[in-house]
Amino acid sequence: MILKGKNIVITGSGRGIGRHVAIACAKEGANVGITSRTIEELNETKKLIEDLGTNVKVVVETGDISKIEEVERIFKSFYDQLGPLSGVIANAGYSRMGDSHEFDLEKFQITLDINILGVYYSFRASYPYLKKDDKKDRARFIITGSAAYPAAMPKFAAYTVSKYGVVGLMKALAGEYKRENITFNQVLPTMVWTKLQTPKAADPNIPKPDAMLNPWDFTDEYIFLLSEEANRVNNELIFTQDFQQVRKLISEAPVDKKENWETFESYLRESSSKLLENVKKFRKLIEFLIKRTN
């Protein structure tokens, strides 16, 4: 249990990516604070965590991530019940599709409020409670971004703007707080089978298209960023599309080609030199994935 005893807060954890990241954190021994607008969904997430039998603490708080007074209340409650926070995953998101010349202005504003202000409010409200006293175990602030950065999406102007915005926000925060033992990183998923991506995902009778990811397919990226292995990883963008290709190559590689990074690097170079260029600075993450796969 590589996160044993840590206190992690995940916003937007009633369903989708947030739910599965919360479950993954609990599997690794972390106490979790989960929050979204809907208590029924949060209670479902809580039960799934309790059914793991890891005996971690689960704290539930409902609230609107786009309202600073509610976010401050939520994080104070998490601190009061869990103690200093080892990590925050700003995952809550909102998206709507439509022609830009007639897109509903209220929905445009809601998208920005949740996807940008919600991330900023989560940092601002959690800052007093982050565990910043140990250089060897820094506090982690992780943002769920999107491959809409940098691949701008037609008919998703508001969503694309918001995902460009949180990249800039992350970079600004990483520069400003680099001396305060906090790291800032971002996971950028591509095409995930969740209700946020498509309402069809809410129907259990509709199968997931092969081209789309399950929301649990890339939870290891979050666990890595929360782990000791990533203590010096800061101001980085982790694109899940790249690492799904890495996972595929790890699964296909001969045993002697995936003993460690050194042996796998040569295999990766032979298989896809372009992919190697994209991911080679994430050596520790690839070693982490190799360990989790073997």
Secondary structure, 3 states (H helix, E strand, C coil): CCCCCCEEEEECCCCHHHHHHHHHHHHCCCEEEEEECCHHHHHHHHHHHHCCCCCCCEEEEECCCCCHHHHHHHHHHHHHHHCCECEEEECCCCCCCCCHHHCCHHHHHHHHHHHHHHHHHHHHHHHHHECCCCCCCCEEEEEECCCCCCCCCCCCHHHHHHHHHHHHHHHHHHHHCCCCCEEEEEEECCCECCCCCCHHHHCCCCCCCCCCECCCCCHHHHHHHHCHHHCCCCCEEEEHHHHHHHHHHHHHCCHHHCCCHHHHHHHHHHHCHHHHHHHHHHHHHHHHHHHHHC
